[in-house]
Amino acid sequence: MSYSNNDLYTPETTEKLAEHYKEILKLLGEDTEREGLEKTPLRVAKAMQFLTKGYLEDPAAILNSARFREEYQQIVLVKDIEMYSMCEHHMLPFYGKAHVAYIPNGFITGVSKLTRVVDTFARRFQVQERLTVQIRDCIQQTLNPLGVAVVIEAEHMCMTMRGVKKPGSLTVTSSVRGSFEKDNKTRAEALSLIKS
């Protein structure tokens, strides 16, 4: 499967989503004919397609689109990757930073492809725990590295703007395989690089 980056909206999906969002606004007591809201259902329909575009992307194809033979066998780390996702429980955003490390085993990938893999899985309805594992598993299965580690730090709007209302609180998840799982020194080195 080939990979191309695009932000195209499906007209039929956009129209159906807009109809539903218009009804939602009415159910919440809004006047959907007033100037400020007249085009809101259409805008939200397009926004939701963008925010969930990860369903249409193949993360393995992204990694394979820039896969190169290389004998480097040390840690490759891309850190502080901005990440935006949607909580599947409340359909509110959670956002923060992802840190992705791997130790190549004969093949490397373009570092920008690691950030695109993060985006692909983040642009779906998610929980942070699953998101962390999906990124790890995709890299492990596609590149077969000696080890892979993923750490995500995120603030969840479902916890900060509603519910317990604790702004500024971060949720941190991590998932490791291979060398990072078996070798404490390697794992410590990766965590040190992330914190530095």
Secondary structure, DSSP 8 states (H G I E B T S, - for coil): ----------HHHHHHHHHHHHHHHHHTT--TTSTTTTTHHHHHHHHHHHHTGGGG--HHHHHHTTEEE----S-EEEEEEEEEEEETTT--EEEEEEEEEEE-SSEEE-HHHHHHHHHHHHSSEE-HHHHHHHHHHHHHHHH--SEEEEEEEEEEHHHHTSTT--TT--EEEEEEEEHHHH-HHHHHHHHHHHH-
